[in-house]
Amino acid sequence: MREERARTTGPVLAAARRMPATLTFVGLLLVVGVVWQGLWTPFEDTALFPTVAYGLPSFAEGRWWTPLTGTFFVNQPWVYLFTISGFWGMGYLEYRRGTRVALAYYAVGQLFAIFATALLLLLFSQVPWAWAETQAQALDVGASGGTMACIAAAIGLFRPPWRVRGWLILLGFVFIAMLFWGTLADLEHLLAVLLILVVDRSLRVRHTTVREQRLIAVMAVLVLGAVEIITTLVPTDGPFGPTDPISGGFIDLAIDLVVILVLVTGLRRGRRWAWVIALLLGIFNVLVAALVLTLITLTTQEEVDLRWDGETELALANGFLWIIVLVYLVWVRRAFRAKRRSPLGAQPAPSVDEVKEELRTHGGGTLSWMSTWEGNSYARVAGGVVAYQRRNGVALALADPIGPAEARAEAVADFIAAAEHAGLVPCFFSADEATRAAVPATWRSLVVADDTIVDLPGLQFTGKQWASVRTSLNRAGREDMTFRMTRLADESWGVKQQLRAISEAWVGDKDLPEMRFTLGTLDEADDPEVRLALAMAPNGDVDGFLSWLPVYGGDGRIRGWTLDLMRRREGGFAPVMEFLIGASAQRFSEEGAEVMSLSGAPLAHDYPPDAGMIAALSDRLADALEPVYGFGSLHRFKQKFHPRYETMYLLFRDESDLTRIGGALTRAFLPDATLRQFAGAGLELAAGSRRSAGSPKASR
């Protein structure tokens, strides 16, 4: 128990030791809250508040110490929750860059926010602006100026694309708070964040992808939706003036939200129609705001009393926000050219025969022949061809690009760009190490399988390690079993019927339908270039069969074979699979083949101790599907042939894509499965779809 507690508390204590300044600030806030009773009574109502609070009145009266004293007080007890939680940015910054850097960001941010706010209010209060005059007389306490600066700096340390998303959320928050509440604290927060954004060049976003440009547009529209909700449900009093709740009515709100949701969906997918509608909606709001402003100007000149109400301020505020959004939409207009179901790439998609010719010319990996199967689409990209399936808004690339090895990076980049321009999520399933090295550095990878490869040159089933395979071959000889390497089209009608009966019996024993995508059927085996290995009993029955896919090495040369189907007849020759694989290996070796792939061993990967979430998710999925497809037993069976392993990856942009990719994989592998079949197999679809990256290969 003590060791377990030490393992749990050890990392926490280690992290705490790296954040002394953050913990000291939080501790001082709590101590001050206890001593001056601010934790349970409103401090702003006490006699001490004007003495320690900062703001333009304090500076005008010579209380220059208030930026220091006001930092450690909080005006209301409930604000402590937000104040203390706001120190996460300082803690993260201190953990990553050290105490001195964190203190510098906090101090500069806090002082700049206080003094810059006072200066702006001094200038704005000189003109007839009611909001500025009110805030110029206000006082404030708290550490939020410094903590907001630290949060901005901490977000700048996020890896792409989370940095862009973090900035969007933070900027949306401070601008909405400023425009529709506009308190002294809100202005301080805005200035602190803008300071970090402008001054710290190392934290800026230097380049945005098409995906991020769409995301920014989506966030902008969502901010406008949030404005509608805020001004409808709660009173506001920002720089544009006060608004009353339900000033626009719930029916108007519902209509606006439906329009915004439709726009968000279209903009996220890069649809041109959504961009056009957003432009028209923005122009309409800007024109309304301009009309309101014109009427106000004219009535002021004619000394007519125009009533300012919630609708007036809301129209002006919406117009101001829409101007910003319109400028941005025009700037990134090229990101919104996607058409529904449009083919990927600028060039016409190749035919299956052309894809096969590419494989013969340039070669491919052990899964490359699967790209010729029905259900795949093709994108002709710079540097080759990519086979993919369009599922759940995902461009699910199968294995690696087909083409010259030296053009791999170019092919990967072109496919990613084409998928994103089409509004799809790009990813590569069962990709090799070369493709992993070719994707952008910000991409993530998950191990989905270990390809089991047997090297054929000089293969001899001698020695103790090959005893089980040798025993199967010898037993087959004693029982007059016959091995035949053939093609499905060359077999008689009777043999074909036996093969279909064996396959249908295997499928009938499963609660889920036969898997596809990286698992073929007899339809895929009926290809002149696919070979069948048959185990024939003395009476002419087929006791088992394998299908082998060609692996081209370029120049029309087959350098190896990949195992696809594995089927056996119940009650037949017991070690039929060992016999078939062993005999196939001998035949391929005699023919001069270099490798024999027994295909991936999914969810049986040995993860390092620090794999954490990846190992946990894979273990849970393997446990759920083991009774149905036998991952572990399949992996142990393949070890009899002492293969070497080559890792296969799922490559994706970031973790936010995994849910959609999981759904795409589920439907690619099980396009005909129903919810009832998932439930009957004891696998919840929602859970499986998020973790199914490697599952189908085990059904071999």
NULO-383735 format. One line per 5 residues: their letters; for each residue x negated, y, z negated of C-alpha. Coordinates in steps of 0.2 Angstrom, whole numbers, plus 2048, in hexadecimal, padded with zeros to 3 digits. Example, Ala and Ser with C-alpha at 12.3 -4.5 7.8 and 13.67 -1.06 7.14 Angstrom:
BEGIN
as> 7C2/7EA/7D9 | 7BC/7FB/7DC;
This chain:
BEGIN
mreer> 800/800/800 | 7F2/80C/7FC | 7E9/808/80C | 7F9/80B/816 | 7FC/81C/80D;
arttg> 7EA/821/811 | 7EC/81D/823 | 7FC/828/823 | 7F6/837/819 | 7E4/837/820;
pvlaa> 7E8/83F/831 | 7F3/84C/828 | 7E6/851/81C | 7D9/852/82A | 7E4/85D/834;
arrmp> 7E7/868/825 | 7D5/86A/822 | 7D3/872/833 | 7E1/87F/830 | 7DB/888/820;
atltf> 7E0/899/826 | 7F2/894/82B | 7F5/88B/81B | 7EE/89A/811 | 7FA/8A6/819;
vglll> 809/89A/817 | 804/898/804 | 803/8AB/802 | 814/8AE/809 | 81C/8A1/7FD;
vvgvv> 812/8A9/7EE | 818/8BA/7F3 | 82A/8B4/7F5 | 82A/8AC/7E4 | 822/8BB/7DB;
wqglw> 82D/8C8/7E3 | 83C/8BC/7E4 | 83E/8BE/7F7 | 841/8AB/7F8 | 852/8AD/7F1;
tpfed> 857/8BF/7F2 | 856/8CC/801 | 845/8D5/7FF | 84B/8E3/80A | 858/8E8/7FD;
talfp> 84A/8EB/7EF | 842/8FB/7EB | 831/8F4/7F0 | 836/8F2/802 | 833/904/808;
tvayg> 822/904/800 | 81B/8F4/808 | 825/8F4/819 | 81D/8FA/829 | 825/904/836;
lpsfa> 825/916/83E | 82C/91E/82E | 81E/916/823 | 810/91D/82F | 818/92E/82F;
egrww> 818/92F/81C | 806/929/81C | 808/917/815 | 7FB/90F/821 | 7F9/900/815;
tpltg> 80A/8F9/81A | 803/8EE/829 | 7FA/8E4/81C | 806/8E4/80E | 816/8E1/819;
tffvn> 80E/8D2/820 | 811/8C7/811 | 823/8CB/80E | 833/8C5/816 | 843/8CF/817;
qpwvy> 850/8C1/814 | 84E/8B0/80C | 855/8A7/81B | 847/8AF/826 | 83A/8A5/81C;
lftis> 83F/896/826 | 83B/89E/837 | 82C/8A7/830 | 823/898/829 | 827/88D/838;
gfwgm> 820/89B/843 | 80F/897/83D | 80E/888/847 | 806/892/855 | 7F8/898/849;
gyley> 7F6/887/843 | 7F4/87F/854 | 7E8/88D/859 | 7DE/88B/84A | 7DD/878/84C;
rrgtr> 7D8/87A/85E | 7CC/889/85E | 7C8/88C/84C | 7CC/897/83E | 7C3/8A7/844;
valay> 7CC/8A7/855 | 7DD/8A3/84C | 7DA/8B2/840 | 7D5/8BD/84E | 7E4/8BA/858;
yavgq> 7F0/8BC/849 | 7E8/8CC/843 | 7E7/8D4/854 | 7F9/8CF/858 | 800/8D4/848;
lfaif> 7F8/8E6/848 | 7FB/8E9/85A | 80D/8E4/859 | 810/8F0/84A | 807/8FF/851;
atall> 80C/8FD/863 | 81E/8FB/85D | 81D/90B/853 | 815/915/861 | 822/90F/86E;
lllfs> 830/914/862 | 828/925/85F | 828/928/872 | 839/921/876 | 842/92A/867;
qvpwa> 83D/93B/86F | 84B/938/87D | 85D/936/879 | 85D/923/877 | 867/91D/868;
waetq> 85F/90C/867 | 84D/914/866 | 853/921/859 | 85A/913/84E | 84B/908/84F;
aqald> 83F/916/84C | 846/918/83B | 846/905/837 | 839/8FC/82C | 833/8EA/82D;
vgasg> 829/8DD/824 | 823/8CC/829 | 815/8C3/832 | 81E/8C0/842 | 814/8CB/84D;
gtmac> 804/8C1/84A | 80D/8B0/84A | 815/8B4/85B | 803/8B9/862 | 7FD/8A9/85C;
iaaai> 80B/89F/863 | 808/8A8/874 | 7F5/8A3/873 | 7F9/891/86D | 805/88F/87C;
glfrp> 7F6/895/887 | 7ED/885/881 | 7FA/879/887 | 7F5/86F/896 | 7FF/872/8A6;
pwrvr> 80D/872/8AA | 812/874/898 | 809/884/897 | 815/88C/8A4 | 824/885/89B;
gwlil> 81E/88B/88B | 81C/89C/891 | 82D/89C/89A | 835/898/889 | 82C/8A4/87F;
lgfvf> 82E/8B3/88B | 841/8AE/88D | 843/8AF/87A | 83A/8BF/877 | 842/8C8/886;
iamlf> 854/8C2/881 | 851/8C7/86F | 84B/8D8/874 | 859/8DC/881 | 867/8D6/876;
wgtla> 862/8D9/864 | 854/8E5/866 | 84F/8E6/854 | 83E/8EC/84E | 838/8DA/84C;
dlehl> 83E/8D6/85D | 833/8E4/865 | 824/8DE/85B | 826/8CD/861 | 827/8D2/873;
lavll> 818/8DD/872 | 80E/8D0/869 | 812/8C3/877 | 80E/8CF/885 | 7FE/8D4/87D;
ilvvd> 7F7/8C2/87E | 7FE/8BF/88F | 7F6/8CF/896 | 7E5/8CF/88C | 7E0/8BC/88B;
rslrv> 7DC/8B8/89D | 7D7/8A6/898 | 7E9/8A2/893 | 7F1/8A8/8A3 | 7F9/89D/8B0;
rhttv> 7EE/89F/8BF | 7F9/894/8CB | 80A/88D/8CC | 80F/87E/8D6 | 81F/87D/8DF;
reqrl> 827/874/8D1 | 822/881/8C5 | 829/88F/8D0 | 839/886/8D0 | 839/883/8BD;
iavma> 836/896/8BB | 845/89A/8C5 | 84F/88D/8BC | 84A/895/8AB | 84E/8A6/8B1;
vlvlg> 860/8A1/8B6 | 862/898/8A5 | 85C/8A7/89C | 86A/8B1/8A5 | 876/8A3/8A0;
aveii> 870/8A5/88E | 874/8B8/88F | 886/8B4/894 | 888/8A8/885 | 880/8B4/879;
ttlvp> 88A/8C3/87E | 89A/8B9/87E | 898/8B1/86E | 88E/8BD/862 | 88D/8D0/861;
tdgpf> 87D/8D8/867 | 875/8E9/865 | 866/8EB/870 | 85E/8F9/87A | 86D/8F9/886;
gptdp> 879/8FC/878 | 885/8F1/86E | 890/8E3/875 | 89F/8DB/86C | 8A2/8C8/86C;
isggf> 8AD/8C1/87A | 8AC/8D1/884 | 8AC/8C8/894 | 8B8/8BA/88F | 8B6/8A7/88E;
idlai> 8BD/8A4/8A0 | 8B0/8AF/8A8 | 8A3/8A7/89D | 8A8/895/8A2 | 8A8/89B/8B5;
dlvvi> 897/8A3/8B3 | 890/893/8AA | 896/887/8B8 | 88E/892/8C5 | 87E/893/8BC;
lvlvt> 87D/880/8B9 | 880/87D/8CB | 872/88A/8CF | 866/882/8C3 | 869/871/8CB;
glrrg> 866/877/8DC | 857/882/8D8 | 84F/874/8CE | 850/869/8DE | 84A/878/8E9;
rrwaw> 85A/879/8F3 | 85B/888/8FF | 86D/88A/8FC | 86A/88C/8E9 | 85D/89A/8ED;
viall> 869/8A3/8F8 | 877/8A3/8EC | 86C/8A8/8DE | 866/8B7/8E9 | 878/8BC/8ED;
lgifn> 87D/8BA/8DA | 86E/8C5/8D5 | 872/8D2/8E2 | 884/8D3/8DC | 87F/8D6/8CA;
vlvaa> 872/8E3/8CF | 87F/8EC/8D9 | 88B/8EC/8CB | 87E/8F2/8BF | 879/900/8CC;
lvltl> 88C/905/8CD | 88E/906/8BA | 87E/910/8B9 | 884/91C/8C7 | 895/91F/8BF;
itltt> 88C/923/8AE | 881/92F/8B7 | 88F/938/8C0 | 89A/939/8B1 | 88C/93F/8A6;
qeevd> 889/94E/8B3 | 89B/952/8B3 | 89C/951/8A0 | 8A9/943/8A0 | 8A9/937/891;
lrwdg> 8A6/926/898 | 8AA/918/88C | 89B/90D/889 | 8A1/8FB/885 | 89A/8EA/885;
etela> 89D/8E7/897 | 894/8F7/89C | 884/8F2/892 | 885/8E0/898 | 886/8E5/8AA;
langf> 877/8F0/8A8 | 86D/8E2/89F | 872/8D5/8AC | 86D/8E0/8BA | 85C/8E4/8B2;
lwiiv> 859/8D1/8B0 | 85F/8CD/8C1 | 853/8D9/8C9 | 844/8CF/8C1 | 84C/8BF/8C7;
lvylv> 84F/8C5/8D9 | 83D/8CB/8DB | 837/8BA/8D5 | 842/8B0/8E0 | 83D/8BA/8EF;
wvrra> 82B/8B8/8EB | 82C/8A5/8E9 | 839/8A2/8F7 | 82E/895/900 | 831/889/8F1;
frakr> 844/888/8F5 | 844/87F/906 | 849/86E/901 | 857/865/90A | 861/856/904;
rsplg> 85A/845/90A | 84E/84E/915 | 83F/842/91A | 82E/846/911 | 820/84E/91B;
aqpap> 820/859/92A | 81D/84A/936 | 82A/83D/93B | 82A/82E/930 | 821/81E/937;
svdev> 82A/80E/93B | 827/7FE/931 | 81D/7F7/940 | 812/807/940 | 80F/805/92D;
keelr> 80A/7F3/930 | 7FE/7F9/93D | 7F7/806/931 | 7F4/7F8/925 | 7EB/7ED/932;
thggg> 7E0/7FC/937 | 7DB/804/926 | 7DF/7F6/91A | 7E8/7F7/909 | 7E9/7F1/8F7;
tlswm> 7F1/7E1/8F1 | 802/7E8/8F1 | 801/7F1/901 | 80B/7E5/90B | 81A/7E8/900;
stweg> 81B/7F9/908 | 822/7F1/918 | 831/7EA/90F | 843/7F0/911 | 848/7FE/906;
nsyar> 838/808/908 | 837/819/911 | 827/820/918 | 81F/831/918 | 811/834/924;
vaggv> 806/840/91B | 7F4/847/91E | 7E9/838/91C | 7F5/82A/91F | 806/823/91A;
vayqr> 80F/822/909 | 81D/815/906 | 82A/81B/8FA | 83B/819/8F4 | 847/828/8F0;
rngva> 84F/824/8DF | 857/82F/8D2 | 84F/83E/8D9 | 83E/836/8D9 | 832/833/8E8;
lalad> 82C/822/8E1 | 81C/81E/8EB | 818/80B/8EC | 806/808/8E8 | 7F9/812/8F2;
pigpa> 7F9/81C/902 | 7F5/812/911 | 7E7/81A/91B | 7D4/81D/91B | 7CD/81C/90A;
earae> 7C4/82C/90C | 7D4/835/90F | 7DD/82E/8FF | 7DC/83F/8F6 | 7E4/848/905;
avadf> 7F2/83C/907 | 7F6/83D/8F5 | 7F6/850/8F4 | 801/851/904 | 80E/844/8FD;
iaaae> 80F/84D/8ED | 812/85E/8F6 | 81F/856/902 | 828/84E/8F3 | 829/85E/8E9;
haglv> 82E/869/8F8 | 83C/85C/8FA | 842/85F/8E8 | 83C/84D/8E3 | 831/847/8D4;
pcffs> 821/840/8DC | 81A/830/8D4 | 80F/821/8D8 | 813/810/8D2 | 806/802/8D1;
adeat> 7F8/80E/8D7 | 7E6/809/8D6 | 7D7/813/8CE | 7D4/81C/8DF | 7E5/823/8E0;
raavp> 7E4/828/8CD | 7D4/832/8D1 | 7DD/83A/8DF | 7EC/841/8D6 | 7EB/853/8CE;
atwrs> 7E1/853/8BE | 7F0/859/8B5 | 7FA/849/8B9 | 7FD/83B/8AC | 7FB/828/8AE;
lvvad> 802/819/8A6 | 7FB/807/8A8 | 80A/7FC/8B0 | 800/7EC/8B4 | 7F0/7E4/8B6;
dtivd> 7EE/7DD/8C7 | 7E7/7CB/8C5 | 7DA/7C7/8D3 | 7D1/7B7/8D7 | 7C1/7B9/8E1;
lpglq> 7C0/7AB/8EE | 7AF/7AB/8F5 | 7A6/79B/8EE | 7B6/796/8E3 | 7B3/785/8DC;
ftgkq> 7BF/77D/8CF | 7B1/776/8C5 | 7AD/777/8B3 | 7B7/777/8A3 | 7C0/788/8A6;
wasvr> 7C8/781/8B6 | 7CE/770/8AE | 7E1/774/8AE | 7E1/779/8C1 | 7D6/76A/8C5;
tslnr> 7E2/75F/8BB | 7F1/765/8C5 | 7E8/763/8D6 | 7E3/751/8D1 | 7F4/74D/8CA;
agred> 7FC/753/8DB | 7F1/747/8E4 | 7F6/738/8D9 | 808/73C/8DB | 807/73F/8EE;
mtfrm> 80C/751/8EE | 808/75A/8FE | 802/76C/900 | 807/775/90F | 803/787/914;
trlad> 810/78D/921 | 81B/79B/926 | 82E/79C/922 | 832/79D/934 | 829/78D/939;
eswgv> 832/782/92C | 842/778/930 | 853/77C/92B | 853/76F/91D | 843/777/915;
kqqlr> 84A/788/916 | 85A/783/90E | 850/77B/900 | 846/78B/8FD | 856/795/8FC;
aisea> 85E/789/8F0 | 84F/78A/8E5 | 84E/79D/8E5 | 861/79E/8E2 | 860/792/8D3;
wvgdk> 852/79D/8CC | 85C/7AD/8CE | 86B/7A5/8C7 | 862/7A1/8B7 | 85F/7B4/8B4;
dlpem> 86B/7C0/8AC | 865/7CE/8B8 | 865/7CD/8CB | 855/7CA/8D5 | 849/7D8/8D4;
rftlg> 843/7E2/8E3 | 836/7F0/8E7 | 826/7E6/8E2 | 82E/7D5/8E2 | 833/7CD/8F3;
tldea> 841/7C0/8F7 | 842/7B3/904 | 847/7C1/910 | 836/7C9/90E | 82E/7B8/90F;
ddpev> 835/7B6/921 | 828/7C1/928 | 81B/7B9/935 | 80D/7C0/92B | 813/7B9/91A;
rlala> 80D/7A7/916 | 816/79A/90C | 80E/78D/901 | 819/77E/8FF | 817/76F/8F3;
mapng> 820/760/8FB | 825/751/8F1 | 823/740/8F9 | 835/73F/8FD | 835/74F/907;
dvdgf> 83C/75B/8F9 | 834/76C/8F6 | 82F/76C/8E4 | 828/77E/8E4 | 822/78C/8F0;
lswlp> 818/79C/8F0 | 818/7AA/8FC | 808/7B3/900 | 807/7C5/907 | 7F8/7CA/912;
vyggd> 7EB/7D7/90B | 7E3/7DF/91A | 7D1/7E6/918 | 7D1/7F0/928 | 7CD/7ED/93A;
grirg> 7DB/7E0/93B | 7D3/7D4/92F | 7DC/7CC/920 | 7D1/7CC/911 | 7DC/7C4/904;
wtldl> 7EE/7BF/8FF | 7FA/7C5/8F2 | 806/7B9/8E9 | 818/7BE/8EA | 825/7B1/8E7;
mrrre> 823/7A3/8DB | 831/796/8DB | 832/784/8D5 | 840/777/8D5 | 846/771/8C4;
ggfap> 841/75F/8C0 | 833/75F/8CE | 821/75E/8CC | 81C/765/8BB | 80C/76F/8BF;
vmefl> 812/774/8D0 | 80D/787/8CE | 7FB/782/8C9 | 7FA/776/8D8 | 801/783/8E4;
igasa> 7F6/791/8DF | 7E6/786/8DD | 7E9/77F/8EE | 7ED/790/8F6 | 7DD/797/8EF;
qrfse> 7D3/788/8F6 | 7DB/78B/907 | 7D8/79E/907 | 7C6/79C/902 | 7C3/790/910;
egaev> 7CB/79C/91C | 7BE/7AA/916 | 7CA/7B5/90C | 7C2/7BF/8FF | 7CF/7C1/8F1;
mslsg> 7DF/7BA/8EB | 7EB/7C5/8E1 | 7F7/7BC/8D5 | 7FF/7CD/8D3 | 801/7D8/8C4;
aplah> 803/7D2/8B3 | 80F/7E0/8AC | 811/7E5/89A | 803/7D9/895 | 7F5/7E6/895;
dyppd> 7E9/7E7/887 | 7EA/7F9/881 | 7DD/802/877 | 7E0/805/865 | 7E4/818/868;
agmia> 7F1/814/876 | 7FF/818/86A | 80F/81C/872 | 80A/813/883 | 807/802/87A;
alsdr> 816/804/86F | 822/807/87E | 81B/7F9/888 | 81C/7ED/879 | 82E/7F1/876;
ladal> 833/7EF/889 | 829/7DE/88A | 832/7D8/87B | 843/7DD/882 | 840/7D5/893;
epvyg> 835/7C5/88E | 844/7BA/88D | 84A/7BF/89E | 83A/7C0/8A8 | 82C/7B8/89D;
fgslh> 81E/7C5/89E | 813/7BD/891 | 815/7AC/898 | 811/7B2/8AA | 801/7BB/8A4;
rfkqk> 7FB/7AC/89B | 7FF/7A1/8AA | 7F4/7AC/8B5 | 7E6/7AB/8A9 | 7E3/799/8AE;
fhpry> 7DB/79F/8BE | 7CF/7AA/8B5 | 7D3/7BA/8BF | 7CB/7CB/8BE | 7D6/7DA/8BA;
etmyl> 7D9/7EA/8C3 | 7E4/7F7/8BB | 7F4/7FD/8C3 | 7FB/80E/8BE | 80A/818/8BE;
lfrde> 805/829/8C3 | 810/838/8BF | 810/84B/8BC | 814/84C/8AA | 81E/844/89C;
sdltr> 82E/84D/8A1 | 82F/843/8B1 | 82F/832/8A8 | 842/831/8A5 | 846/834/8B7;
iggal> 838/829/8BD | 83E/81B/8B1 | 850/81C/8B9 | 848/81C/8CA | 83E/80C/8C6;
trafl> 84D/803/8BF | 857/806/8CE | 848/802/8DA | 846/7F1/8D1 | 858/7ED/8CE;
pdatl> 862/7F7/8DB | 871/7EB/8D9 | 871/7E9/8C6 | 880/7EE/8BC | 882/7F5/8AB;
rqfag> 88A/7E4/8A6 | 87B/7DB/8AC | 86F/7E6/8A3 | 879/7E3/893 | 87A/7D1/896;
aglel> 867/7D0/897 | 866/7D9/886 | 85E/7E8/88E | 866/7F9/88C | 864/802/89C;
aagsr> 860/813/895 | 852/80C/88B | 84C/801/899 | 84C/80F/8A6 | 840/819/89C;
rsags> 834/80B/89A | 836/800/8A9 | 826/805/8B2 | 81E/7F4/8B3 | 82C/7E8/8B0;
pkasr> 830/7E0/8C1 | 820/7D8/8C5 | 823/7CB/8B7 | 831/7C3/8C1 | 824/7BB/8CC;
